[in-house]
């Protein structure tokens, strides 16, 4: 995994175990470098996966995800984790978005979470999948679950992303959908190799 985030590594370990993959962090794979990120999901994910794959000589998976708010011109987007700078907390970022949308009515607060996954193999093969989760930005934060922007993300069914159980979130979230798309692509790839 082109990440050292233990939660992300654990999430992908559970998802890819049925296909026989053992997922380790990039540090465990011997990659100690920095991974640069810009404002493009695809470039970010592919850049991270390619760098770790080359350095470790192993298949490498990277994701790039973000919140896109229509009333903010799609921001923070691919810069969601870096929005407001490295010292900002998730609560700081959520407060800032809510402040910027104070005068925007609920029906004009459309938003989506986007996730792009890139898996690179040492032989040069690459698998890229992208999924979204549609919703809107709520008027106020709610819920104790999830992380990041989950407390301000309102799903079409009226629940906040942060109010879902991990299992419920995996069924509707951008990352959960992207993992399922990746699994389908990998099953297809494994089938082609076996023939």
C-alpha atoms as one frame of an Amber mdcrd trajectory, in Angstrom:
protein
   0.000   0.000   0.000   1.460   3.352  -0.998   0.595   4.674   2.458   1.742
   4.403   6.053  -1.730   5.193   7.402  -2.525   2.154   9.606  -6.299   2.574
   9.205  -6.049   2.660   5.423  -3.660  -0.314   5.337  -6.023  -2.302   7.596
  -9.056  -1.414   5.429  -7.317  -2.690   2.309  -5.940  -5.775   4.097  -9.489
  -6.842   4.880 -10.742  -6.066   1.364  -7.971  -7.859  -0.551  -7.493 -10.890
   1.726 -10.157 -12.941  -0.156  -8.010 -12.758  -3.311  -4.921 -13.973  -1.477
  -3.138 -10.621  -1.270  -1.169  -9.662   1.827  -1.219  -5.885   2.210   1.674
  -4.099   3.930   2.507  -0.431   4.403   5.093   1.213   2.181   7.426   1.441
   5.189   7.145  -2.324   5.688   7.992  -2.715   1.982  11.164  -0.666   2.504
   9.987   2.609   0.947  10.980   5.593   3.068  10.669   8.427   0.527   8.141
  11.235   0.329   5.186  11.008  -2.019   4.336  14.305  -3.691   0.714  15.216
  -4.321  -0.917  17.800  -6.562  -4.470  18.679  -7.528  -5.315  15.708  -9.756
  -6.637  12.447  -8.280  -5.354  10.236 -11.108  -1.865  11.744 -11.159  -1.633
  11.549  -7.378  -2.715   7.907  -7.124  -0.669   6.706 -10.095   2.379   8.705
  -9.008   2.319   7.192  -5.520   1.668   3.639  -6.733   4.371   3.815  -9.424
   6.993   5.210  -7.020   6.407   2.560  -4.364   6.164  -0.242  -6.955   9.511
   0.745  -8.512  11.256   1.119  -5.165   9.877  -2.043  -3.551   9.681  -4.282
  -6.612   6.183  -5.285  -5.497   2.669  -4.468  -6.687   1.654  -1.175  -5.079
  -1.821   0.229  -4.457  -2.531   3.911  -3.868  -5.697   5.870  -3.396  -6.493
   9.522  -3.708  -9.799  10.714  -2.342 -11.494  14.012  -1.706 -14.633  15.996
  -1.075 -15.953  18.097  -3.954 -18.423  20.843  -2.995 -20.418  22.286  -5.895
 -20.890  25.724  -4.289 -17.094  25.935  -3.826 -16.324  25.135  -7.455 -15.466
  21.508  -6.631 -13.020  22.387  -3.864 -11.334  21.142  -1.787 -11.148  18.185
  -4.233  -7.832  16.367  -4.521  -6.374  18.802  -1.972  -8.913  17.734   0.692
  -6.287  16.380   3.092  -4.108  19.464   2.648  -6.983  21.986   2.676  -6.094
  24.912   4.978  -2.513  23.672   5.349  -0.651  20.934   7.245  -1.530  22.218
  10.722  -5.315  22.205  10.147  -7.336  19.492  11.849 -10.339  17.751  10.280
 -12.560  19.843  12.585 -10.856  23.029  11.307 -11.515  22.022   7.703 -15.144
  21.146   8.425 -15.737  24.460  10.237 -14.227  26.394   7.332 -16.454  24.715
   4.746 -19.555  25.263   6.883 -18.599  28.926   7.330 -18.145  29.380   3.572
 -21.580  27.849   2.955 -23.452  29.763   5.693 -25.662  31.653   3.220 -26.085
  28.726   0.804 -29.462  26.925   1.103 -29.452  23.140   1.586 -30.692  22.466
  -1.954 -27.570  24.197  -3.367 -25.065  22.365  -1.144 -24.492  19.436  -3.488
 -21.268  17.519  -2.907 -19.614  14.216  -3.570 -16.788  12.150  -2.229 -14.487
  10.850  -4.996 -11.982   7.993  -4.737  -9.471   6.912  -7.340  -7.480   3.713
  -6.781  -4.369   2.848  -8.782  -2.644  -0.526  -8.611   0.731  -0.839 -10.359
   2.585  -4.082 -11.000   6.374  -4.464 -11.465   5.795  -5.693 -15.052   4.194
  -2.341 -15.958   0.523  -3.342 -15.787  -1.749  -0.789 -14.138  -5.331  -1.027
 -12.909  -7.177   2.235 -12.216 -10.740   2.541 -10.876 -12.746   5.565  -9.778
 -15.997   5.843  -7.813 -18.072   8.563  -6.151 -20.616   8.918  -3.372 -23.210
  11.646  -3.956 -24.647  13.772  -1.163 -24.527  17.310   0.161 -22.915  19.391
   2.873 -25.119  19.531   5.965 -25.934  22.691   7.903 -24.027  21.432  10.961
 -21.770  18.484  11.845 -23.265  15.338  13.334 -22.157  11.810  14.204 -19.206
  10.233  15.944 -18.081   7.692  13.353 -15.872   7.906  10.314 -13.225  10.575
   9.870 -12.340  13.656   7.853 -15.391  15.267   6.264 -17.824  12.508   7.326
 -19.467  14.661  10.063 -20.630  17.265   7.508 -21.519  14.923   4.610 -25.267
  14.324   4.293 -26.350  11.267   2.322 -29.481  11.286   0.148 -31.265   9.067
   2.725 -30.943  11.829   5.366 -28.156  10.231   7.411 -24.727  11.720   7.934
 -21.742   9.673   6.784 -20.405   9.910  10.374 -23.608   8.295  11.686 -23.095
   5.043   9.761 -21.587   1.859  11.126 -18.344   0.824   9.385 -20.284  -1.873
   7.515 -22.954   0.602   6.345 -20.304   3.102   5.308 -18.461   0.470   3.272
 -21.653  -0.223   1.310 -22.254   3.392   0.223 -18.914   5.194   0.420 -16.732
   6.177  -2.507 -13.870   4.073  -1.124 -16.071   1.029  -0.530 -17.367   1.226
  -4.096 -13.842   1.720  -5.472 -12.555  -1.307  -3.558 -15.354  -3.444  -5.021
 -14.545  -2.144  -8.525 -10.866  -2.933  -7.946 -11.714  -6.452  -6.753 -13.796
  -7.028  -9.895 -10.916  -5.779 -12.071  -8.430  -8.007 -10.221 -10.659 -11.078
 -10.566 -10.818 -10.396 -14.287  -7.026  -9.950 -14.437  -6.421 -13.155 -12.453
  -8.800 -14.985 -14.803  -6.862 -13.806 -17.863  -3.521 -14.872 -16.323  -4.929
 -18.333 -15.438  -6.074 -19.018 -19.022
